[in-house]
Amino acid sequence: MHHDPLFCPLRLGQLHLSNRIVMPPMTRSRASQPGDVANAMMATYYAQRAGAGLIIGEGTQIDPLGKGYAWTPGIHSAEQVAGWKQVTAAVHAKGGIMFAQLWHVGRVTHPDNIGGAQPISSSAIKAEGVKVFVDNGSDAPGFVETVTPRAMTQADIDAVVGEGVCRQRQRRPRFCGDSHSPCHDPGRHRRRGGPVPPGRPQCHGGRL
Ligand SMILES: Cc1cc2nc3c(=O)[nH]c(=O)nc-3n(C[C@H](O)[C@H](O)[C@H](O)COP(=O)(O)O)c2cc1C
């Protein structure tokens, strides 16, 4: 019998967590290639940790351009959604609760990770001194400097918000919730003392 509060149940909205241990999102770069698909190894990994009160899954791109590191899983193709379903089924079978971390990394990626495209961001300003893990098709994947992104157009923003996040919510593969990560956002860089791109007009905030 545990008396430590850590092991006491917790109500989180409509969810009843069996304890207060929360596994944070941790990128593992283990998705199947090609296609960045969640797989059986990932199902085993998360099921082994289902005893935590809540698992926040690793950062998962909602759009091909939102992928930062090589081999991270996506959730924008039917194959990827099916891959995540086997993960959530394995976690639920062990009585676990899991959220997806939906992310779009903005400028903190590299053309090698996004099919040769130029990364998109709020402004066309490079994240100086920031490196990302790439697979450039050689036998030597590794960390490289980011490049200068292009500023998102309104159409880009609509695509990411509308066709990305909202569509994925509808097709959510039985996650119990979402954690949204505009990863490497200006606030995060500011907190770390890094370079901060100038703000755009504040017309794109609000609830998802
Ligand atoms: C290997 C590794 C991968 C990580 N991947 C992610 C990620 O995918 N998304 C995210 O938001 N944070 C990620 N993080 C940050 C962790 O969530 C963070 O380290 C954790 O919440 C503990 O916080 P602390 O490092 O400030 O103590 C990662 C950390 C590590 C060590």
PDBQT file of the ligand as one rigid body, heavy atoms in Angstrom, charges set to zero:
ROOT
HETATM    1  C1  LIG A 301      15.828  12.123 -25.543  1.00  0.00    +0.000 C 
HETATM    2  C2  LIG A 301      14.856  13.261 -25.309  1.00  0.00    +0.000 A 
HETATM    3  C3  LIG A 301      13.886  13.510 -26.240  1.00  0.00    +0.000 A 
HETATM    4  C4  LIG A 301      12.962  14.548 -26.044  1.00  0.00    +0.000 A 
HETATM    5  N1  LIG A 301      11.946  14.757 -26.950  1.00  0.00    +0.000 NA
HETATM    6  C5  LIG A 301      11.013  15.701 -26.704  1.00  0.00    +0.000 A 
HETATM    7  C6  LIG A 301       9.874  15.813 -27.560  1.00  0.00    +0.000 A 
HETATM    8  O1  LIG A 301       9.689  15.048 -28.514  1.00  0.00    +0.000 OA
HETATM    9  N2  LIG A 301       8.996  16.811 -27.291  1.00  0.00    +0.000 N 
HETATM   10  C7  LIG A 301       9.153  17.667 -26.224  1.00  0.00    +0.000 A 
HETATM   11  O2  LIG A 301       8.320  18.550 -26.030  1.00  0.00    +0.000 OA
HETATM   12  N3  LIG A 301      10.182  17.526 -25.365  1.00  0.00    +0.000 NA
HETATM   13  C8  LIG A 301      11.107  16.570 -25.584  1.00  0.00    +0.000 A 
HETATM   14  N4  LIG A 301      12.136  16.386 -24.697  1.00  0.00    +0.000 N 
HETATM   15  C9  LIG A 301      12.157  17.195 -23.499  1.00  0.00    +0.000 C 
HETATM   16  C10 LIG A 301      11.620  16.380 -22.353  1.00  0.00    +0.000 C 
HETATM   17  O3  LIG A 301      10.209  16.287 -22.452  1.00  0.00    +0.000 OA
HETATM   18  C11 LIG A 301      12.065  17.064 -21.049  1.00  0.00    +0.000 C 
HETATM   19  O4  LIG A 301      13.419  16.801 -20.935  1.00  0.00    +0.000 OA
HETATM   20  C12 LIG A 301      11.314  16.549 -19.856  1.00  0.00    +0.000 C 
HETATM   21  O5  LIG A 301      10.028  17.125 -19.879  1.00  0.00    +0.000 OA
HETATM   22  C13 LIG A 301      11.988  16.861 -18.537  1.00  0.00    +0.000 C 
HETATM   23  O6  LIG A 301      12.145  18.241 -18.415  1.00  0.00    +0.000 OA
HETATM   24  P1  LIG A 301      13.567  18.852 -18.036  1.00  0.00    +0.000 P 
HETATM   25  O7  LIG A 301      14.545  18.327 -19.054  1.00  0.00    +0.000 OA
HETATM   26  O8  LIG A 301      13.352  20.348 -18.150  1.00  0.00    +0.000 OA
HETATM   27  O9  LIG A 301      13.857  18.394 -16.659  1.00  0.00    +0.000 OA
HETATM   28  C14 LIG A 301      13.046  15.367 -24.893  1.00  0.00    +0.000 A 
HETATM   29  C15 LIG A 301      14.055  15.097 -23.961  1.00  0.00    +0.000 A 
HETATM   30  C16 LIG A 301      14.924  14.066 -24.148  1.00  0.00    +0.000 A 
HETATM   31  C17 LIG A 301      15.971  13.789 -23.094  1.00  0.00    +0.000 C 
ENDROOT
TORSDOF 0
